[in-house]
Amino acid sequence: MSKKLLYTLLAGALSLSVLGACSEGSDPADTEGVDPVEEAPAEETEEADE
């Protein structure tokens, strides 16, 4: 296989991957059925009260 053909195929694959990554995918905020993760409140230490 010639280098020119190899480079052309690699450039095409790179272009398709970039276009695929930039396409409109599913909305990340649309998480139906998934419970949100709640963080535990931070504990206060005696050093902070000084």
N, C-alpha and C positions, 0 to 999 in steps of 0.2 A: 504494500500500500504506500502510495507516495505521501510525502510530508504535507504537501498542499491539501490533499484530500483529508488527511487526518486532522489538520488544523481547522479546516472548514467544518468538519463534523463536530469537533470539540467546541468551536465557537457557536454552532447551532444549538448544541446541548446546553451550553451556558446561557444563551439567550432565552431558550425555553424555560429553564429553571428560574431565571430572574422574572420573566413574565408570569410564571405560575405563582411565584411568591408574592407578587404585587397584585394579584387578582382579588376581586371581592370574594372573600371567603365567608364563613359563618361569623356572626357577630359574637365576639368573646363575652359581651355583657348578657347574651341570651343563654343563660344556664338554667333552663327549666328542669326542675326536679333535683337540683343540687343544693344542699343546705350550705349556707355561708359559714365560714370558719370564724368563730369568735375567739378573740384573744383574751387571756386572763388579765385582770388588772395588775398593775405593777405593785409589788410589795414595798411598803415604806420601811426604811431602816432608821435606826437611832442616829446614825451619823448625819442624815439629812435634816434632822430636827435641831441639831446644834447650831 
